[in-house]
Amino acid sequence: MNASTRVAWRKSSYSTQEGGACVELADLTSAVGVRDSTDPRGPVLQFGRDTMAVLLNRIKAGELDR
């Protein structure tokens, strides 16, 4: 992702103003970007749409719960 590229980041509804485990997602056209909302200038992970869909489905199904 180019640093000058402007994208709309969406914060997780589970994120709070108190910090902690905050996640934001962005549509990067060919991928989904994931970053730490407390460090918006920090690294961005990029996942293919199919990979992200599989991950979200596993999370929703509780497959990754401890």
C-alpha positions as CSV (number, residue, x, y, z in Angstrom):
1,M,0.0,0.0,0.0
2,N,1.4,3.4,-1.0
3,A,1.7,5.8,2.0
4,S,0.0,8.5,0.0
5,T,-3.0,6.4,-0.8
6,R,-6.2,7.4,1.0
7,V,-8.5,4.7,2.1
8,A,-11.5,4.6,4.4
9,W,-10.6,2.6,7.6
10,R,-13.4,1.1,9.7
11,K,-12.8,0.4,13.3
12,S,-14.1,-2.8,14.9
13,S,-17.3,-2.4,16.9
14,Y,-15.5,-4.2,19.7
15,S,-12.8,-1.5,19.9
16,T,-13.0,0.9,22.8
17,Q,-11.7,4.4,23.5
18,E,-9.5,2.9,26.3
19,G,-7.0,1.3,23.9
20,G,-6.1,-2.4,24.0
21,A,-6.9,-4.7,21.1
22,C,-8.2,-2.3,18.5
23,V,-8.5,-3.4,14.9
24,E,-9.4,-1.4,11.7
25,L,-10.2,-2.8,8.3
26,A,-10.0,-1.1,4.9
27,D,-11.0,-2.0,1.3
28,L,-7.8,-1.9,-0.7
29,T,-9.5,-2.9,-3.9
30,S,-7.7,-6.2,-4.5
31,A,-7.2,-6.9,-0.8
32,V,-8.4,-6.2,2.7
33,G,-6.1,-4.1,4.9
34,V,-5.8,-4.7,8.7
35,R,-4.1,-2.3,11.1
36,D,-3.9,-1.5,14.8
37,S,-6.2,1.6,15.3
38,T,-3.9,2.9,18.1
39,D,-1.0,3.1,15.6
40,P,-2.5,4.3,12.3
41,R,0.9,5.1,10.8
42,G,2.2,1.6,11.8
43,P,2.3,-1.5,9.6
44,V,-0.7,-2.7,7.5
45,L,-1.4,-6.4,6.9
46,Q,-3.0,-7.2,3.6
47,F,-5.1,-10.3,3.0
48,G,-6.8,-11.6,-0.1
49,R,-10.6,-11.3,0.0
50,D,-11.1,-15.1,0.0
51,T,-8.6,-15.5,2.9
52,M,-10.3,-12.8,4.9
53,A,-13.8,-14.3,4.2
54,V,-12.6,-17.7,5.5
55,L,-11.1,-16.1,8.6
56,L,-14.2,-14.1,9.4
57,N,-16.4,-17.2,9.0
58,R,-14.2,-19.2,11.4
59,I,-14.3,-16.4,13.9
60,K,-18.1,-16.1,13.6
61,A,-18.4,-19.9,14.0
62,G,-16.4,-19.8,17.2
63,E,-13.7,-22.1,15.8
64,L,-10.9,-19.9,17.1
65,D,-12.3,-19.3,20.6
66,R,-10.1,-20.5,23.5
